[in-house]
Amino acid sequence: MSGPGCPTRCCSFPAVQKRLPVLRWLPRYSLAWLQLDVIAGATVGLTVVPQALAYAEVAGLPVQYGLYSSFMGCFVYCLLGTAKDVTLGPTAIMSLLVSSYAFHDPVYAVLLTFLSGCVQLAMGLLRLGFLLDFISCPVIKGFTSAASITISFNQVKNILGLQGVPRQFFLQVYETLRRIGETRAGDAVLGLSCLLALTGLGAMKSGLGRAAGAEPLCTRVSYCIVWTSATARNALVVLCAGLLAYSFQVMGCQPFTLTGRIPRGLPAFRVPLFSKVTHNGTVPFSRMVQDMGAGLAVVPLMGLLETVAIAKAFASQNDYRIEPNQELLAMGLTNLLGSFVSSYPVTGSFGRTAVNAQTGVCTPAGGLITGALVLLSLAFLTSFFYYIPKAALAAVIICAVTPMFDAAIFRTLWRVKRLDLVPLCVTFLLCFWEVQYGIVAGVLVSGLLLLYAIARPPMKVGFTWGGLLHPIAWLPSVHGPAGTAGRALCHTGPSPARGRPRCPSSLPNAPPLSGLSQVSTQGELVVQPGSSLHFPAAEYLRDTVCKHLQAGRTAGWGHFPCPRCAPGSSVPHPRARLLPSRWRERLCVSRG
């Protein structure tokens, strides 16, 4: 017995390989791959540790939760991921969403991770990845651009050393400007210095070419030092700032605001809390879910969208293929298991994925090295993290999120499709008020524009005369009083042969009407929709036919005996009923 549902077929080796992609590359693993994976994994590890501490600050959680969120994805994705370059962990976007929906409470954040993992895992098993296609590019760009500004300004208070500044964007701007006189000189100088150093090292890396093998040894060593310093610039800057703060602490003065004490050791492996005990009583699970509200949809969807987009981008760049539904499974299991080690929701990181690809990673096994470095940091380096100045972490965040602001998208959409500026601007502006409002409003506006395109499809309209088909124009570009189009397209002088208005056989820049191999000589109005017709477009089709018949009569075309739809157009019977009865009887409809 064999078939799609046969247990033998489901448990075959190709089926297991499909669910465990590690089995595809592990038998071919070589020593050369190991060397490159170790270098890439260590480089990403030096990047993720300072970023994790900084992103936890964005999420409004104690800094150790950033590290708790940074290692599970490395191990799970090595087994289930289909993109060799992608690294999972805390990101600026996800940290901002967690800040909005978890209320700066670790219990809420961990429960949100568990529920997001369940949603993502279910989507992967049910193959619902196509739902991500309904979140349009303008909505994503509007959200990420607004998030870049919001996150950057959220760190200004740490650069200036201000305390007690609210997190709501507009209140934050007001309070920061009002209290700018309270700036701590030490934090401001250190923060600006770290910004300059990170910017300079980033520019150095962008302008750094590849060292040729024929170069002298000293040149290649120098290149390696510069490349390593520029690639691991976050870790380098944080390390230098920490050593400087420790030096001041030894001397008995401390001009910087420090991160503070971090619990030492690995997080306990335990089931997430499904209720919360407060001084006023116990908050039940149902109330916690109600409090998180739309976050239970927004967080998993945005996490999946970010990961799949990054995986597709690097797969295209490096010439390999990914499986989106398998990526959903990897993401879902990462968050589900991560909630057992006090992680907050994670997703793919574009910056760390780029570092991974640039260092020549060969397989997802590089994530094992990254995860091991995070675990070693939690086990042995938390005492050093006490001396990391908050201004240095703020500089790391600002430099990481600044490239997310895409000013060119506004200019591009203005040139290409101005209507897409509507969801872009709606999302961009409302995200400054509340992130969830911006995303939901942008998706709704995009949906309305999609429905409008269904209700008002473009149509090619033409007429037959003397055995020839004469295109009129693309709709809806033809607007104006009845008869305008007819007078513009027909000569006013009588034809010597027929005594009727002469019509050109072709029009400049007019797209041809396809699919009509035979046309009538008696004169027919031909309507060819640019897409399939659905019931919201039925009335529009009727108005189009009426408009052009009236335009033809006003221009002196005479009587069109029969309007008809060109082959390739679909006008189901219930929608054809909306046409006048005299047209309905003679309407030629092609199902091809």
C-alpha positions, 0 to 999 in steps of 0.5 A, spaced: 500 500 500 502 506 498 499 513 497 500 520 500 497 518 507 501 512 507 505 511 514 511 508 510 511 514 505 511 519 511 517 516 515 521 515 509 528 518 509 526 524 504 520 525 508 525 526 514 530 530 510 524 535 508 523 536 516 530 535 518 534 539 513 540 538 517 540 531 514 541 534 507 548 537 509 551 533 515 553 527 511 557 532 506 560 536 512 568 537 511 573 540 515 574 546 510 566 548 512 568 547 519 573 552 519 569 557 516 563 556 520 567 557 527 570 563 524 563 566 522 559 563 529 565 566 533 564 573 529 556 573 530 557 571 537 561 577 538 556 581 535 550 578 538 552 579 546 552 587 546 546 587 542 542 582 546 544 587 552 542 593 548 535 590 545 533 588 552 533 595 554 529 597 548 524 591 550 523 594 557 526 588 560 532 587 565 538 586 560 539 578 562 533 577 558 536 579 552 542 574 553 536 569 555 533 570 548 540 569 544 542 562 544 535 557 543 534 560 536 542 558 534 541 551 536 534 550 533 535 553 527 541 549 526 537 543 525 530 545 522 533 551 518 533 551 511 538 558 510 545 557 511 546 565 513 540 566 517 541 567 525 535 568 530 535 572 536 533 579 539 532 584 534 530 592 534 523 591 531 521 585 535 524 588 542 519 594 540 513 590 539 515 586 546 515 593 549 508 595 547 505 588 548 508 585 554 508 592 558 515 591 561 514 585 565 518 579 564 512 574 566 508 577 560 514 577 555 515 570 556 508 568 556 508 572 549 514 568 547 510 561 548 503 563 545 507 566 539 511 560 538 504 556 538 501 560 533 507 560 528 508 552 529 501 552 527 501 556 521 507 552 519 504 545 520 498 548 516 502 551 511 499 558 512 505 562 510 501 565 504 498 569 509 504 573 510 503 576 503 497 580 505 502 585 509 504 589 503 511 592 502 509 599 504 506 597 510 513 594 512 517 600 510 512 605 514 513 600 520 520 599 520 522 607 518 518 609 524 521 604 528 528 606 526 526 613 529 522 611 535 528 606 537 533 611 536 530 617 540 528 612 545 536 611 546 537 619 547 535 619 554 541 614 555 546 618 551 544 624 555 544 620 562 537 622 563 532 618 568 525 617 569 523 619 561 516 616 559 516 611 553 511 614 549 514 617 543 511 624 544 511 624 551 519 622 550 520 628 546 517 633 550 520 630 556 527 630 553 527 637 550 524 639 557 530 636 561 536 637 557 539 641 562 540 635 566 544 632 561 550 628 565 557 630 561 560 623 562 554 620 559 554 625 553 561 625 552 562 617 552 555 616 548 557 621 542 564 618 542 561 611 541 557 613 536 563 616 532 567 610 533 561 605 531 560 610 525 567 610 523 568 603 523 562 601 519 565 606 514 571 603 514 568 596 513 564 598 507 570 601 504 574 595 505 576 591 499 578 583 499 586 582 500 589 578 495 593 572 496 599 575 493 600 580 498 605 580 503 604 577 509 604 583 513 599 586 509 594 580 510 595 580 517 594 588 517 588 587 513 585 581 518 586 586 524 582 591 521 577 587 518 576 583 525 576 590 528 570 593 524 566 587 523 566 586 531 566 593 532 560 593 537 563 588 542 570 592 541 566 599 543 562 596 549 569 592 551 573 599 551 567 603 554 567 597 560 574 598 561 574 605 562 568 605 567 572 600 571 578 604 571 574 610 574 570 605 579 577 603 581 579 610 582 573 612 586 569 616 581 564 614 576 561 619 571 557 614 567 551 610 568 552 603 569 548 597 567 548 594 574 548 587 577 546 581 572 544 575 575 550 570 574 549 563 571 544 560 566 536 561 566 532 555 569 529 550 564 521 551 567 514 552 564 512 559 563 508 562 568 500 562 566 498 567 571 502 572 575 501 574 582 501 581 584 500 585 591 493 586 589 492 578 587 493 573 582 492 575 574 489 569 571 491 567 564 485 569 561 486 576 563 493 576 561 491 574 554 486 579 554 491 584 556 496 582 550 490 583 545 492 584 538 500 582 540 498 575 539 497 576 532 502 582 530 508 579 534 508 572 531 506 575 524 511 580 524 517 575 526 515 570 521 515 576 516 522 579 518 525 572 518 522 569 511 524 576 508 531 575 510 532 568 508 529 569 501 534 575 500 540 572 502 538 565 499 537 569 492 544 573 493 547 566 495 544 562 490 540 557 494 533 556 495 529 556 502 522 553 504 518 558 507 513 553 511 519 550 514 522 556 516 515 557 520 516 551 523 523 553 525 521 560 528 515 557 532 519 551 535 525 556 537 520 561 540 516 555 544 522 552 547 525 559 548 519 560 553 522 555 557 528 559 558 525 565 559 526 568 552 522 574 549 520 573 542 525 572 537 526 573 529 531 573 524 536 579 525 538 582 518 545 585 521 547 579 524 545 575 518 549 579 513 555 578 518 554 571 518 554 571 510 560 576 509 564 571 514 563 565 509 559 561 513 557 554 509 552 551 514 547 553 519 552 549 524 555 556 525 550 558 530 552 552 534 558 557 536 554 563 537 550 559 542 556 557 545 559 564 546 552 566 549 552 561 554 559 562 556 558 569 557 552 568 561 556 563 565 562 567 566 562 574 564 556 577 567 560 580 573 563 584 567 557 586 564 556 590 571 561 596 568 558 596 561 555 604 561 548 605 558 551 610 553 555 605 550 549 600 549 545 606 547 550 608 541 550 600 539 542 600 538 542 607 534 547 605 529 544 598 528 537 601 527 539 607 523 539 603 516 532 601 517 530 608 515 528 608 508 527 615 505 528 612 498 521 608 498 517 615 499 521 617 492 520 611 489 513 610 490 512 617 488 515 615 481 512 608 481 505 608 484 503 614 488 497 610 491 501 606 495 504 612 499 497 612 503 498 605 507 506 607 507 504 614 510 498 611 515 503 606 518 509 611 518 505 616 522 500 612 527 506 608 529 509 614 533 502 614 537 502 606 538 506 601 534 499 596 534 495 602 531 500 603 525 500 596 523 493 594 523 491 601 520 496 600 514 494 593 513 486 595 513 488 601 508 492 596 503 486 591 504 481 597 502 486 598 496 486 591 494 478 591 494 478 597 490 482 594 484 477 588 484 471 592 484 474 597 479 479 593 474 482 596 468 478 594 462 480 595 454 475 597 450 474 597 442 469 596 437 469 592 430 468 596 424 469 593 417 472 587 419 477 590 423 478 591 431 479 598 433 482 599 440 479 605 444 483 606 450 485 603 457 480 604 462 480 608 467 484 612 464 478 615 459 474 619 464 470 625 462 463 627 459 460 622 454 462 622 447 469 625 449 473 619 447 469 618 441 470 625 438 477 624 439 478 617 436 474 618 430 475 623 424 469 627 422 469 627 415 465 622 411 468 615 408 467 615 401 466 608 401 461 608 406 458 615 408 460 613 415 465 616 420 472 614 418 476 610 424 483 609 425 486 602 424 490 603 430 492 608 435 499 611 438 501 607 444 494 603 444 495 596 447 493 591 442 486 587 444 489 580 445 485 573 444 480 576 438 482 572 432 475 573 428 471 580 429 464 581 426 463 586 420 457 589 423 460 593 429 460 591 436 463 594 442 468 589 445 470 590 452 476 586 455 477 586 463 484 586 465 483 581 470 477 576 472 471 579 474 468 579 481 461 581 483 463 588 486 465 589 478 459 588 475 456 594 476 462 598 473 462 593 467 455 595 466 457 603 467 463 602 462 458 599 456 453 604 457 458 610 457 462 607 451 455 606 447 453 613 448 459 616 446 459 612 440 452 614 438 454 622 440 460 621 436 456 619 430 458 612 430 451 609 429 448 603 433 452 598 436 448 591 435 451 587 440 456 589 446 461 583 447 466 581 452 473 578 449 475 571 450 479 571 456 474 575 460 469 571 465 462 574 466 458 569 470 451 568 469 449 572 475 453 578 474 451 578 467 444 579 469 446 586 471 446 588 464 440 591 460 436 585 457 437 587 450 444 586 451 444 580 455 440 576 450 446 578 445 452 578 450 458 573 447 461 570 453 468 566 452 469 561 458 476 560 455 
